[in-house]
Amino acid sequence: MNNLPVKVFALSTCIHCRHCKEFLDEMKVPYDCVHVDQLTGQERKDVVEEVRKLNPSVSFPTVQVGGNVVVGFKKDELIRLLEL
Amino acid sequence: MDAKELYAALRKLQEPKGYFFNADEEMTLPLLESLLVNKERFGYMACPCRLASGQYEADKDIICPCVYREPDVAEYGACFCGLYVSRAWNAGEIPHQTVPERRPPEKVLAALG
């Protein structure tokens, strides 16, 4: 495993987001997580804009792995990027 | 109403239309629970895997079953969140792949107000 920084943009109600985080936990990968549906006002706008820059379709989960972006829960891509 | 009651109620309605619940109950039941969470939050069952705004008009297209279910199930055998699938998908006759988001991002951004 490498130590690329991982940030998960997620929704608290989304099963794919939950499975993605469970997988990262299982693999003992440290990550930051933002539940965008639990943000409001300007903070929500700012984070959605951040997501949009990474993932133009503004879908979830959006996973930042260093300079890479994984759209959706794609285990193989996470394994490859994180060298798991 | 809990997820299991919702499951029974919706199944009777949706299966005759050709939409089946994902056979993996570790997907289906949490998704139904999330629909109930969103019903509580917004007053309607917004898709659990999309960012709802809380404004009914702006969220109409993603109220479950969303307007994207039909084309998604036709093309991928599953809807975006994986709640509804085709018979073939459940039977493993077609590959299970990540369904890309069909909803125009402008709708997400517009709903931010």
N, CA and C atoms of all chains as a GROMACS GRO file, in nm:
protein
  591
    1MET      N    1   0.085  -0.119   0.000
    1MET     CA    2   0.000   0.000   0.000
    1MET      C    3   0.089   0.125   0.000
    2ASN      N    4   0.050   0.221  -0.088
    2ASN     CA    5   0.125   0.348  -0.086
    2ASN      C    6   0.053   0.443   0.011
    3ASN      N    7   0.103   0.569   0.020
    3ASN     CA    8   0.035   0.658   0.116
    3ASN      C    9  -0.022   0.781   0.048
    4LEU      N   10  -0.082   0.756  -0.072
    4LEU     CA   11  -0.150   0.866  -0.139
    4LEU      C   12  -0.267   0.913  -0.051
    5PRO      N   13  -0.287   1.043  -0.042
    5PRO     CA   14  -0.401   1.092   0.039
    5PRO      C   15  -0.533   1.055  -0.028
    6VAL      N   16  -0.628   1.012   0.053
    6VAL     CA   17  -0.759   0.969   0.000
    6VAL      C   18  -0.870   1.056   0.062
    7LYS      N   19  -0.958   1.107  -0.027
    7LYS     CA   20  -1.073   1.184   0.023
    7LYS      C   21  -1.198   1.129  -0.045
    8VAL      N   22  -1.297   1.094   0.034
    8VAL     CA   23  -1.422   1.039  -0.019
    8VAL      C   24  -1.532   1.143  -0.004
    9PHE      N   25  -1.588   1.182  -0.119
    9PHE     CA   26  -1.706   1.268  -0.117
    9PHE      C   27  -1.827   1.175  -0.126
   10ALA      N   28  -1.909   1.178  -0.025
   10ALA     CA   29  -2.013   1.074  -0.013
   10ALA      C   30  -2.147   1.134   0.027
   11LEU      N   31  -2.248   1.047   0.022
   11LEU     CA   32  -2.380   1.080   0.077
   11LEU      C   33  -2.408   0.980   0.189
   12SER      N   34  -2.467   1.029   0.298
   12SER     CA   35  -2.486   0.941   0.414
   12SER      C   36  -2.588   0.830   0.384
   13THR      N   37  -2.669   0.850   0.282
   13THR     CA   38  -2.773   0.751   0.250
   13THR      C   39  -2.733   0.656   0.137
   14CYS      N   40  -2.615   0.676   0.079
   14CYS     CA   41  -2.578   0.602  -0.042
   14CYS      C   42  -2.505   0.472  -0.006
   15ILE      N   43  -2.558   0.360  -0.056
   15ILE     CA   44  -2.502   0.229  -0.024
   15ILE      C   45  -2.364   0.211  -0.089
   16HIS      N   46  -2.345   0.267  -0.207
   16HIS     CA   47  -2.215   0.252  -0.274
   16HIS      C   48  -2.108   0.329  -0.196
   17CYS      N   49  -2.146   0.444  -0.146
   17CYS     CA   50  -2.054   0.522  -0.064
   17CYS      C   51  -2.018   0.442   0.062
   18ARG      N   52  -2.119   0.380   0.122
   18ARG     CA   53  -2.097   0.303   0.245
   18ARG      C   54  -2.004   0.184   0.216
   19HIS      N   55  -2.030   0.115   0.105
   19HIS     CA   56  -1.945   0.000   0.070
   19HIS      C   57  -1.802   0.045   0.040
   20CYS      N   58  -1.788   0.160  -0.023
   20CYS     CA   59  -1.656   0.214  -0.055
   20CYS      C   60  -1.578   0.240   0.074
   21LYS      N   61  -1.642   0.301   0.171
   21LYS     CA   62  -1.574   0.331   0.297
   21LYS      C   63  -1.544   0.204   0.374
   22GLU      N   64  -1.636   0.109   0.367
   22GLU     CA   65  -1.613  -0.020   0.436
   22GLU      C   66  -1.491  -0.089   0.377
   23PHE      N   67  -1.478  -0.082   0.244
   23PHE     CA   68  -1.362  -0.143   0.178
   23PHE      C   69  -1.233  -0.075   0.221
   24LEU      N   70  -1.232   0.058   0.223
   24LEU     CA   71  -1.111   0.131   0.265
   24LEU      C   72  -1.078   0.099   0.410
   25ASP      N   73  -1.180   0.089   0.494
   25ASP     CA   74  -1.157   0.053   0.634
   25ASP      C   75  -1.095  -0.087   0.643
   26GLU      N   76  -1.156  -0.179   0.568
   26GLU     CA   77  -1.109  -0.319   0.567
   26GLU      C   78  -0.962  -0.326   0.527
   27MET      N   79  -0.924  -0.240   0.431
   27MET     CA   80  -0.786  -0.238   0.380
   27MET      C   81  -0.695  -0.149   0.465
   28LYS      N   82  -0.756  -0.092   0.573
   28LYS     CA   83  -0.679  -0.006   0.666
   28LYS      C   84  -0.618   0.115   0.593
   29VAL      N   85  -0.696   0.167   0.498
   29VAL     CA   86  -0.652   0.287   0.426
   29VAL      C   87  -0.709   0.409   0.498
   30PRO      N   88  -0.625   0.500   0.544
   30PRO     CA   89  -0.678   0.622   0.607
   30PRO      C   90  -0.739   0.713   0.501
   31TYR      N   91  -0.849   0.780   0.533
   31TYR     CA   92  -0.911   0.870   0.436
   31TYR      C   93  -0.992   0.976   0.509
   32ASP      N   94  -1.013   1.088   0.439
   32ASP     CA   95  -1.108   1.187   0.486
   32ASP      C   96  -1.240   1.160   0.416
   33CYS      N   97  -1.350   1.194   0.484
   33CYS     CA   98  -1.482   1.173   0.422
   33CYS      C   99  -1.569   1.294   0.446
   34VAL      N  100  -1.638   1.337   0.341
   34VAL     CA  101  -1.734   1.447   0.355
   34VAL      C  102  -1.871   1.393   0.312
   35HIS      N  103  -1.968   1.400   0.401
   35HIS     CA  104  -2.107   1.365   0.366
   35HIS      C  105  -2.176   1.491   0.317
   36VAL      N  106  -2.181   1.504   0.184
   36VAL     CA  107  -2.226   1.630   0.125
   36VAL      C  108  -2.373   1.657   0.155
   37ASP      N  109  -2.453   1.550   0.170
   37ASP     CA  110  -2.595   1.572   0.198
   37ASP      C  111  -2.616   1.630   0.337
   38GLN      N  112  -2.515   1.624   0.421
   38GLN     CA  113  -2.530   1.677   0.557
   38GLN      C  114  -2.476   1.820   0.568
   39LEU      N  115  -2.431   1.875   0.456
   39LEU     CA  116  -2.385   2.014   0.454
   39LEU      C  117  -2.499   2.104   0.411
   40THR      N  118  -2.491   2.229   0.448
   40THR     CA  119  -2.596   2.323   0.406
   40THR      C  120  -2.534   2.452   0.356
   41GLY      N  121  -2.617   2.531   0.293
   41GLY     CA  122  -2.578   2.666   0.255
   41GLY      C  123  -2.451   2.676   0.174
   42GLN      N  124  -2.370   2.775   0.207
   42GLN     CA  125  -2.251   2.803   0.127
   42GLN      C  126  -2.151   2.688   0.135
   43GLU      N  127  -2.146   2.622   0.250
   43GLU     CA  128  -2.052   2.511   0.264
   43GLU      C  129  -2.086   2.401   0.164
   44ARG      N  130  -2.216   2.371   0.150
   44ARG     CA  131  -2.259   2.268   0.054
   44ARG      C  132  -2.223   2.313  -0.088
   45LYS      N  133  -2.250   2.440  -0.119
   45LYS     CA  134  -2.218   2.491  -0.255
   45LYS      C  135  -2.069   2.476  -0.283
   46ASP      N  136  -1.988   2.515  -0.185
   46ASP     CA  137  -1.841   2.510  -0.206
   46ASP      C  138  -1.795   2.366  -0.228
   47VAL      N  139  -1.847   2.273  -0.150
   47VAL     CA  140  -1.801   2.134  -0.163
   47VAL      C  141  -1.852   2.072  -0.294
   48VAL      N  142  -1.976   2.106  -0.331
   48VAL     CA  143  -2.029   2.055  -0.459
   48VAL      C  144  -1.944   2.108  -0.574
   49GLU      N  145  -1.901   2.232  -0.564
   49GLU     CA  146  -1.814   2.288  -0.668
   49GLU      C  147  -1.680   2.211  -0.672
   50GLU      N  148  -1.632   2.177  -0.554
   50GLU     CA  149  -1.506   2.098  -0.545
   50GLU      C  150  -1.527   1.963  -0.613
   51VAL      N  151  -1.642   1.901  -0.588
   51VAL     CA  152  -1.672   1.770  -0.650
   51VAL      C  153  -1.682   1.787  -0.801
   52ARG      N  154  -1.752   1.892  -0.843
   52ARG     CA  155  -1.773   1.914  -0.986
   52ARG      C  156  -1.641   1.926  -1.062
   53LYS      N  157  -1.544   1.990  -0.998
   53LYS     CA  158  -1.412   2.003  -1.064
   53LYS      C  159  -1.345   1.868  -1.080
   54LEU      N  160  -1.368   1.779  -0.985
   54LEU     CA  161  -1.309   1.645  -0.991
   54LEU      C  162  -1.391   1.552  -1.079
   55ASN      N  163  -1.523   1.569  -1.073
   55ASN     CA  164  -1.617   1.477  -1.139
   55ASN      C  165  -1.733   1.557  -1.194
   56PRO      N  166  -1.723   1.595  -1.322
   56PRO     CA  167  -1.824   1.683  -1.382
   56PRO      C  168  -1.968   1.635  -1.369
   57SER      N  169  -1.989   1.504  -1.349
   57SER     CA  170  -2.129   1.457  -1.338
   57SER      C  171  -2.182   1.474  -1.196
   58VAL      N  172  -2.096   1.522  -1.106
   58VAL     CA  173  -2.136   1.549  -0.968
   58VAL      C  174  -2.213   1.431  -0.908
   59SER      N  175  -2.156   1.312  -0.922
   59SER     CA  176  -2.219   1.192  -0.866
   59SER      C  177  -2.135   1.144  -0.747
   60PHE      N  178  -2.194   1.046  -0.675
   60PHE     CA  179  -2.128   1.000  -0.553
   60PHE      C  180  -2.124   0.848  -0.550
   61PRO      N  181  -2.022   0.782  -0.490
   61PRO     CA  182  -1.908   0.851  -0.433
   61PRO      C  183  -1.814   0.904  -0.541
   62THR      N  184  -1.748   1.011  -0.505
   62THR     CA  185  -1.634   1.060  -0.583
   62THR      C  186  -1.514   1.045  -0.490
   63VAL      N  187  -1.414   0.972  -0.535
   63VAL     CA  188  -1.299   0.940  -0.448
   63VAL      C  189  -1.173   1.000  -0.508
   64GLN      N  190  -1.110   1.087  -0.430
   64GLN     CA  191  -0.982   1.146  -0.471
   64GLN      C  192  -0.870   1.061  -0.413
   65VAL      N  193  -0.784   1.011  -0.501
   65VAL     CA  194  -0.668   0.932  -0.456
   65VAL      C  195  -0.544   1.003  -0.508
   66GLY      N  196  -0.482   1.082  -0.426
   66GLY     CA  197  -0.374   1.167  -0.474
   66GLY      C  198  -0.427   1.257  -0.583
   67GLY      N  199  -0.363   1.256  -0.698
   67GLY     CA  200  -0.408   1.339  -0.810
   67GLY      C  201  -0.509   1.269  -0.900
   68ASN      N  202  -0.553   1.150  -0.858
   68ASN     CA  203  -0.647   1.073  -0.939
   68ASN      C  204  -0.789   1.084  -0.883
   69VAL      N  205  -0.887   1.056  -0.969
   69VAL     CA  206  -1.027   1.059  -0.925
   69VAL      C  207  -1.096   0.929  -0.966
   70VAL      N  208  -1.164   0.866  -0.873
   70VAL     CA  209  -1.241   0.745  -0.902
   70VAL      C  210  -1.389   0.782  -0.884
   71VAL      N  211  -1.465   0.765  -0.991
   71VAL     CA  212  -1.609   0.800  -0.986
   71VAL      C  213  -1.688   0.672  -0.963
   72GLY      N  214  -1.760   0.666  -0.853
   72GLY     CA  215  -1.831   0.544  -0.817
   72GLY      C  216  -1.741   0.455  -0.732
   73PHE      N  217  -1.801   0.347  -0.677
   73PHE     CA  218  -1.717   0.256  -0.597
   73PHE      C  219  -1.659   0.152  -0.691
   74LYS      N  220  -1.537   0.169  -0.731
   74LYS     CA  221  -1.467   0.079  -0.824
   74LYS      C  222  -1.347   0.018  -0.752
   75LYS      N  223  -1.369  -0.099  -0.698
   75LYS     CA  224  -1.270  -0.164  -0.612
   75LYS      C  225  -1.137  -0.182  -0.687
   76ASP      N  226  -1.145  -0.231  -0.810
   76ASP     CA  227  -1.022  -0.258  -0.885
   76ASP      C  228  -0.937  -0.133  -0.902
   77GLU      N  229  -1.004  -0.021  -0.930
   77GLU     CA  230  -0.929   0.104  -0.949
   77GLU      C  231  -0.864   0.149  -0.819
   78LEU      N  232  -0.936   0.130  -0.709
   78LEU     CA  233  -0.879   0.168  -0.578
   78LEU      C  234  -0.759   0.079  -0.548
   79ILE      N  235  -0.772  -0.051  -0.576
   79ILE     CA  236  -0.661  -0.145  -0.551
   79ILE      C  237  -0.539  -0.105  -0.633
   80ARG      N  238  -0.563  -0.070  -0.759
   80ARG     CA  239  -0.452  -0.032  -0.848
   80ARG      C  240  -0.387   0.097  -0.800
   81LEU      N  241  -0.469   0.201  -0.774
   81LEU     CA  242  -0.413   0.332  -0.739
   81LEU      C  243  -0.343   0.331  -0.604
   82LEU      N  244  -0.396   0.252  -0.512
   82LEU     CA  245  -0.340   0.250  -0.376
   82LEU      C  246  -0.237   0.140  -0.356
   83GLU      N  247  -0.220   0.059  -0.466
   83GLU     CA  248  -0.126  -0.054  -0.460
   83GLU      C  249  -0.158  -0.145  -0.342
   84LEU      N  250  -0.281  -0.187  -0.336
   84LEU     CA  251  -0.325  -0.274  -0.223
   84LEU      C  252  -0.299  -0.421  -0.254
   85MET      N  253  -4.367   0.252   0.900
   85MET     CA  254  -4.329   0.145   0.804
   85MET      C  255  -4.179   0.124   0.809
   86ASP      N  256  -4.136  -0.003   0.805
   86ASP     CA  257  -3.992  -0.027   0.802
   86ASP      C  258  -3.952  -0.081   0.664
   87ALA      N  259  -3.824  -0.109   0.647
   87ALA     CA  260  -3.770  -0.147   0.515
   87ALA      C  261  -3.838  -0.274   0.463
   88LYS      N  262  -3.860  -0.370   0.552
   88LYS     CA  263  -3.920  -0.498   0.507
   88LYS      C  264  -4.064  -0.479   0.460
   89GLU      N  265  -4.138  -0.392   0.533
   89GLU     CA  266  -4.276  -0.366   0.492
   89GLU      C  267  -4.277  -0.292   0.358
   90LEU      N  268  -4.183  -0.198   0.343
   90LEU     CA  269  -4.174  -0.124   0.217
   90LEU      C  270  -4.138  -0.219   0.104
   91TYR      N  271  -4.048  -0.311   0.133
   91TYR     CA  272  -4.005  -0.412   0.034
   91TYR      C  273  -4.127  -0.490  -0.017
   92ALA      N  274  -4.208  -0.538   0.076
   92ALA     CA  275  -4.325  -0.619   0.038
   92ALA      C  276  -4.425  -0.536  -0.042
   93ALA      N  277  -4.445  -0.414   0.003
   93ALA     CA  278  -4.545  -0.328  -0.063
   93ALA      C  279  -4.500  -0.293  -0.205
   94LEU      N  280  -4.375  -0.254  -0.221
   94LEU     CA  281  -4.327  -0.209  -0.353
   94LEU      C  282  -4.311  -0.324  -0.450
   95ARG      N  283  -4.272  -0.440  -0.395
   95ARG     CA  284  -4.247  -0.554  -0.483
   95ARG      C  285  -4.370  -0.589  -0.566
   96LYS      N  286  -4.486  -0.585  -0.499
   96LYS     CA  287  -4.612  -0.619  -0.567
   96LYS      C  288  -4.640  -0.523  -0.682
   97LEU      N  289  -4.598  -0.398  -0.662
   97LEU     CA  290  -4.624  -0.296  -0.765
   97LEU      C  291  -4.525  -0.304  -0.880
   98GLN      N  292  -4.400  -0.326  -0.846
   98GLN     CA  293  -4.292  -0.308  -0.944
   98GLN      C  294  -4.263  -0.434  -1.028
   99GLU      N  295  -4.274  -0.550  -0.968
   99GLU     CA  296  -4.240  -0.670  -1.045
   99GLU      C  297  -4.327  -0.688  -1.169
  100PRO      N  298  -4.458  -0.664  -1.157
  100PRO     CA  299  -4.539  -0.676  -1.279
  100PRO      C  300  -4.493  -0.581  -1.390
  101LYS      N  301  -4.423  -0.475  -1.352
  101LYS     CA  302  -4.374  -0.380  -1.453
  101LYS      C  303  -4.236  -0.422  -1.506
  102GLY      N  304  -4.184  -0.533  -1.451
  102GLY     CA  305  -4.055  -0.581  -1.500
  102GLY      C  306  -3.935  -0.530  -1.422
  103TYR      N  307  -3.962  -0.470  -1.306
  103TYR     CA  308  -3.853  -0.420  -1.223
  103TYR      C  309  -3.847  -0.501  -1.095
  104PHE      N  310  -3.732  -0.563  -1.073
  104PHE     CA  311  -3.715  -0.655  -0.960
  104PHE      C  312  -3.620  -0.593  -0.858
  105PHE      N  313  -3.640  -0.627  -0.731
  105PHE     CA  314  -3.544  -0.580  -0.633
  105PHE      C  315  -3.416  -0.660  -0.649
  106ASN      N  316  -3.303  -0.590  -0.630
  106ASN     CA  317  -3.173  -0.654  -0.629
  106ASN      C  318  -3.178  -0.773  -0.534
  107ALA      N  319  -3.136  -0.890  -0.582
  107ALA     CA  320  -3.144  -1.012  -0.500
  107ALA      C  321  -3.053  -1.003  -0.378
  108ASP      N  322  -2.953  -0.915  -0.385
  108ASP     CA  323  -2.860  -0.899  -0.272
  108ASP      C  324  -2.927  -0.812  -0.166
  109GLU      N  325  -2.981  -0.874  -0.064
  109GLU     CA  326  -3.055  -0.798   0.038
  109GLU      C  327  -2.964  -0.705   0.117
  110GLU      N  328  -2.832  -0.726   0.109
  110GLU     CA  329  -2.740  -0.633   0.177
  110GLU      C  330  -2.730  -0.502   0.100
  111MET      N  331  -2.785  -0.504  -0.021
  111MET     CA  332  -2.798  -0.379  -0.098
  111MET      C  333  -2.941  -0.325  -0.080
  112THR      N  334  -3.038  -0.414  -0.103
  112THR     CA  335  -3.177  -0.370  -0.111
  112THR      C  336  -3.230  -0.313   0.020
  113LEU      N  337  -3.210  -0.383   0.129
  113LEU     CA  338  -3.270  -0.335   0.254
  113LEU      C  339  -3.209  -0.203   0.303
  114PRO      N  340  -3.074  -0.188   0.300
  114PRO     CA  341  -3.021  -0.056   0.336
  114PRO      C  342  -3.070   0.055   0.244
  115LEU      N  343  -3.086   0.025   0.115
  115LEU     CA  344  -3.137   0.128   0.023
  115LEU      C  345  -3.281   0.166   0.059
  116LEU      N  346  -3.363   0.067   0.094
  116LEU     CA  347  -3.501   0.096   0.132
  116LEU      C  348  -3.504   0.175   0.263
  117GLU      N  349  -3.413   0.140   0.354
  117GLU     CA  350  -3.403   0.218   0.479
  117GLU      C  351  -3.366   0.364   0.447
  118SER      N  352  -3.276   0.381   0.352
  118SER     CA  353  -3.234   0.516   0.314
  118SER      C  354  -3.348   0.593   0.248
  119LEU      N  355  -3.432   0.521   0.173
  119LEU     CA  356  -3.549   0.588   0.114
  119LEU      C  357  -3.641   0.638   0.225
  120LEU      N  358  -3.654   0.559   0.330
  120LEU     CA  359  -3.739   0.600   0.443
  120LEU      C  360  -3.676   0.718   0.517
  121VAL      N  361  -3.540   0.720   0.524
  121VAL     CA  362  -3.471   0.835   0.584
  121VAL      C  363  -3.502   0.960   0.503
  122ASN      N  364  -3.494   0.948   0.372
  122ASN     CA  365  -3.520   1.064   0.287
  122ASN      C  366  -3.667   1.105   0.290
  123LYS      N  367  -3.755   1.009   0.304
  123LYS     CA  368  -3.898   1.042   0.319
  123LYS      C  369  -3.917   1.128   0.445
  124GLU      N  370  -3.844   1.090   0.550
  124GLU     CA  371  -3.849   1.164   0.677
  124GLU      C  372  -3.790   1.305   0.658
  125ARG      N  373  -3.677   1.311   0.590
  125ARG     CA  374  -3.606   1.438   0.572
  125ARG      C  375  -3.681   1.533   0.480
  126PHE      N  376  -3.729   1.482   0.368
  126PHE     CA  377  -3.780   1.571   0.264
  126PHE      C  378  -3.932   1.563   0.245
  127GLY      N  379  -3.990   1.453   0.294
  127GLY     CA  380  -4.133   1.433   0.267
  127GLY      C  381  -4.156   1.350   0.142
  128TYR      N  382  -4.051   1.311   0.080
  128TYR     CA  383  -4.062   1.222  -0.038
  128TYR      C  384  -3.935   1.136  -0.046
  129MET      N  385  -3.947   1.024  -0.119
  129MET     CA  386  -3.836   0.928  -0.122
  129MET      C  387  -3.737   0.965  -0.232
  130ALA      N  388  -3.653   1.061  -0.203
  130ALA     CA  389  -3.548   1.098  -0.299
  130ALA      C  390  -3.447   0.984  -0.306
  131CYS      N  391  -3.389   0.967  -0.424
  131CYS     CA  392  -3.290   0.861  -0.446
  131CYS      C  393  -3.179   0.871  -0.341
  132PRO      N  394  -3.146   0.758  -0.275
  132PRO     CA  395  -3.046   0.763  -0.168
  132PRO      C  396  -2.905   0.791  -0.220
  133CYS      N  397  -2.884   0.771  -0.348
  133CYS     CA  398  -2.748   0.785  -0.402
  133CYS      C  399  -2.730   0.912  -0.483
  134ARG      N  400  -2.825   1.005  -0.467
  134ARG     CA  401  -2.811   1.133  -0.534
  134ARG      C  402  -2.831   1.246  -0.436
  135LEU      N  403  -2.772   1.359  -0.463
  135LEU     CA  404  -2.781   1.475  -0.374
  135LEU      C  405  -2.914   1.546  -0.397
  136ALA      N  406  -3.008   1.522  -0.307
  136ALA     CA  407  -3.138   1.588  -0.318
  136ALA      C  408  -3.128   1.727  -0.257
  137SER      N  409  -3.214   1.817  -0.307
  137SER     CA  410  -3.207   1.955  -0.257
  137SER      C  411  -3.307   1.979  -0.145
  138GLY      N  412  -3.412   1.896  -0.144
  138GLY     CA  413  -3.518   1.920  -0.046
  138GLY      C  414  -3.631   2.002  -0.104
  139GLN      N  415  -3.610   2.050  -0.229
  139GLN     CA  416  -3.719   2.122  -0.298
  139GLN      C  417  -3.784   2.024  -0.397
  140TYR      N  418  -3.913   1.998  -0.374
  140TYR     CA  419  -3.982   1.892  -0.450
  140TYR      C  420  -3.965   1.910  -0.601
  141GLU      N  421  -3.990   2.032  -0.650
  141GLU     CA  422  -3.985   2.054  -0.795
  141GLU      C  423  -3.847   2.022  -0.852
  142ALA      N  424  -3.743   2.062  -0.777
  142ALA     CA  425  -3.605   2.040  -0.825
  142ALA      C  426  -3.565   1.894  -0.815
  143ASP      N  427  -3.631   1.820  -0.727
  143ASP     CA  428  -3.593   1.679  -0.704
  143ASP      C  429  -3.687   1.580  -0.773
  144LYS      N  430  -3.788   1.631  -0.843
  144LYS     CA  431  -3.891   1.540  -0.899
  144LYS      C  432  -3.830   1.425  -0.980
  145ASP      N  433  -3.724   1.455  -1.057
  145ASP     CA  434  -3.669   1.352  -1.146
  145ASP      C  435  -3.596   1.241  -1.069
  146ILE      N  436  -3.561   1.268  -0.943
  146ILE     CA  437  -3.489   1.164  -0.868
  146ILE      C  438  -3.572   1.107  -0.753
  147ILE      N  439  -3.702   1.129  -0.756
  147ILE     CA  440  -3.788   1.063  -0.658
  147ILE      C  441  -3.808   0.919  -0.704
  148CYS      N  442  -3.781   0.825  -0.612
  148CYS     CA  443  -3.779   0.685  -0.648
  148CYS      C  444  -3.920   0.633  -0.676
  149PRO      N  445  -3.943   0.557  -0.788
  149PRO     CA  446  -3.847   0.523  -0.891
  149PRO      C  447  -3.815   0.643  -0.980
  150CYS      N  448  -3.686   0.671  -0.996
  150CYS     CA  449  -3.645   0.792  -1.068
  150CYS      C  450  -3.674   0.778  -1.217
  151VAL      N  451  -3.669   0.891  -1.286
  151VAL     CA  452  -3.699   0.888  -1.430
  151VAL      C  453  -3.587   0.819  -1.507
  152TYR      N  454  -3.473   0.799  -1.441
  152TYR     CA  455  -3.358   0.739  -1.510
  152TYR      C  456  -3.358   0.587  -1.498
  153ARG      N  457  -3.449   0.533  -1.415
  153ARG     CA  458  -3.452   0.388  -1.394
  153ARG      C  459  -3.474   0.313  -1.525
  154GLU      N  460  -3.569   0.358  -1.602
  154GLU     CA  461  -3.604   0.283  -1.725
  154GLU      C  462  -3.484   0.272  -1.819
  155PRO      N  463  -3.422   0.384  -1.859
  155PRO     CA  464  -3.307   0.372  -1.950
  155PRO      C  465  -3.189   0.299  -1.885
  156ASP      N  466  -3.169   0.319  -1.753
  156ASP     CA  467  -3.055   0.252  -1.687
  156ASP      C  468  -3.076   0.100  -1.684
  157VAL      N  469  -3.195   0.057  -1.647
  157VAL     CA  470  -3.220  -0.088  -1.640
  157VAL      C  471  -3.216  -0.147  -1.781
  158ALA      N  472  -3.264  -0.072  -1.879
  158ALA     CA  473  -3.260  -0.120  -2.018
  158ALA      C  474  -3.116  -0.137  -2.064
  159GLU      N  475  -3.029  -0.042  -2.026
  159GLU     CA  476  -2.891  -0.044  -2.077
  159GLU      C  477  -2.798  -0.130  -1.990
  160TYR      N  478  -2.813  -0.119  -1.858
  160TYR     CA  479  -2.718  -0.186  -1.767
  160TYR      C  480  -2.779  -0.300  -1.686
  161GLY      N  481  -2.912  -0.309  -1.688
  161GLY     CA  482  -2.978  -0.413  -1.609
  161GLY      C  483  -2.999  -0.372  -1.466
  162ALA      N  484  -2.958  -0.249  -1.432
  162ALA     CA  485  -2.976  -0.201  -1.295
  162ALA      C  486  -2.994  -0.050  -1.297
  163CYS      N  487  -3.063   0.000  -1.194
  163CYS     CA  488  -3.074   0.145  -1.183
  163CYS      C  489  -2.948   0.197  -1.114
  164PHE      N  490  -2.935   0.330  -1.112
  164PHE     CA  491  -2.812   0.394  -1.065
  164PHE      C  492  -2.773   0.346  -0.925
  165CYS      N  493  -2.875   0.337  -0.836
  165CYS     CA  494  -2.837   0.304  -0.698
  165CYS      C  495  -2.832   0.153  -0.675
  166GLY      N  496  -2.888   0.077  -0.772
  166GLY     CA  497  -2.880  -0.069  -0.759
  166GLY      C  498  -2.998  -0.130  -0.687
  167LEU      N  499  -3.102  -0.053  -0.664
  167LEU     CA  500  -3.220  -0.105  -0.596
  167LEU      C  501  -3.302  -0.191  -0.690
  168TYR      N  502  -3.330  -0.136  -0.809
  168TYR     CA  503  -3.409  -0.210  -0.907
  168TYR      C  504  -3.320  -0.268  -1.016
  169VAL      N  505  -3.347  -0.393  -1.051
  169VAL     CA  506  -3.268  -0.460  -1.154
  169VAL      C  507  -3.361  -0.537  -1.246
  170SER      N  508  -3.304  -0.591  -1.353
  170SER     CA  509  -3.384  -0.674  -1.444
  170SER      C  510  -3.377  -0.819  -1.396
  171ARG      N  511  -3.466  -0.902  -1.451
  171ARG     CA  512  -3.462  -1.044  -1.418
  171ARG      C  513  -3.327  -1.104  -1.456
  172ALA      N  514  -3.276  -1.062  -1.575
  172ALA     CA  515  -3.149  -1.117  -1.626
  172ALA      C  516  -3.034  -1.078  -1.533
  173TRP      N  517  -3.037  -0.954  -1.482
  173TRP     CA  518  -2.931  -0.909  -1.392
  173TRP      C  519  -2.928  -0.997  -1.267
  174ASN      N  520  -3.047  -1.018  -1.208
  174ASN     CA  521  -3.054  -1.102  -1.087
  174ASN      C  522  -3.011  -1.245  -1.116
  175ALA      N  523  -3.036  -1.291  -1.241
  175ALA     CA  524  -3.002  -1.430  -1.276
  175ALA      C  525  -2.853  -1.442  -1.311
  176GLY      N  526  -2.782  -1.329  -1.311
  176GLY     CA  527  -2.640  -1.332  -1.343
  176GLY      C  528  -2.613  -1.352  -1.491
  177GLU      N  529  -2.715  -1.326  -1.573
  177GLU     CA  530  -2.698  -1.348  -1.718
  177GLU      C  531  -2.630  -1.229  -1.785
  178ILE      N  532  -2.624  -1.117  -1.716
  178ILE     CA  533  -2.555  -1.001  -1.773
  178ILE      C  534  -2.455  -0.951  -1.669
  179PRO      N  535  -2.346  -0.883  -1.712
  179PRO     CA  536  -2.245  -0.840  -1.616
  179PRO      C  537  -2.299  -0.734  -1.519
  180HIS      N  538  -2.247  -0.735  -1.399
  180HIS     CA  539  -2.284  -0.633  -1.300
  180HIS      C  540  -2.180  -0.523  -1.306
  181GLN      N  541  -2.216  -0.410  -1.363
  181GLN     CA  542  -2.117  -0.303  -1.375
  181GLN      C  543  -2.167  -0.177  -1.305
  182THR      N  544  -2.075  -0.088  -1.274
  182THR     CA  545  -2.113   0.039  -1.212
  182THR      C  546  -2.196   0.119  -1.311
  183VAL      N  547  -2.314   0.162  -1.270
  183VAL     CA  548  -2.401   0.239  -1.359
  183VAL      C  549  -2.360   0.386  -1.350
  184PRO      N  550  -2.318   0.446  -1.462
  184PRO     CA  551  -2.279   0.587  -1.458
  184PRO      C  552  -2.400   0.677  -1.437
  185GLU      N  553  -2.377   0.795  -1.383
  185GLU     CA  554  -2.485   0.888  -1.356
  185GLU      C  555  -2.541   0.946  -1.486
  186ARG      N  556  -2.673   0.926  -1.506
  186ARG     CA  557  -2.739   0.973  -1.628
  186ARG      C  558  -2.797   1.114  -1.607
  187ARG      N  559  -2.816   1.149  -1.477
  187ARG     CA  560  -2.882   1.277  -1.449
  187ARG      C  561  -2.792   1.392  -1.489
  188PRO      N  562  -2.843   1.492  -1.562
  188PRO     CA  563  -2.760   1.606  -1.600
  188PRO      C  564  -2.710   1.681  -1.476
  189PRO      N  565  -2.579   1.708  -1.470
  189PRO     CA  566  -2.526   1.777  -1.351
  189PRO      C  567  -2.589   1.913  -1.328
  190GLU      N  568  -2.639   1.974  -1.436
  190GLU     CA  569  -2.701   2.106  -1.420
  190GLU      C  570  -2.817   2.100  -1.319
  191LYS      N  571  -2.884   1.985  -1.316
  191LYS     CA  572  -2.998   1.972  -1.222
  191LYS      C  573  -2.949   1.973  -1.077
  192VAL      N  574  -2.830   1.914  -1.055
  192VAL     CA  575  -2.775   1.914  -0.919
  192VAL      C  576  -2.737   2.056  -0.881
  193LEU      N  577  -2.671   2.125  -0.974
  193LEU     CA  578  -2.620   2.260  -0.946
  193LEU      C  579  -2.734   2.360  -0.931
  194ALA      N  580  -2.837   2.345  -1.015
  194ALA     CA  581  -2.951   2.438  -1.008
  194ALA      C  582  -3.021   2.426  -0.874
  195ALA      N  583  -3.027   2.305  -0.822
  195ALA     CA  584  -3.101   2.282  -0.698
  195ALA      C  585  -3.029   2.339  -0.576
  196LEU      N  586  -2.904   2.382  -0.595
  196LEU     CA  587  -2.829   2.435  -0.480
  196LEU      C  588  -2.880   2.573  -0.442
  197GLY      N  589  -2.952   2.637  -0.542
  197GLY     CA  590  -3.012   2.766  -0.510
  197GLY      C  591  -2.909   2.878  -0.514
   0.00000   0.00000   0.00000
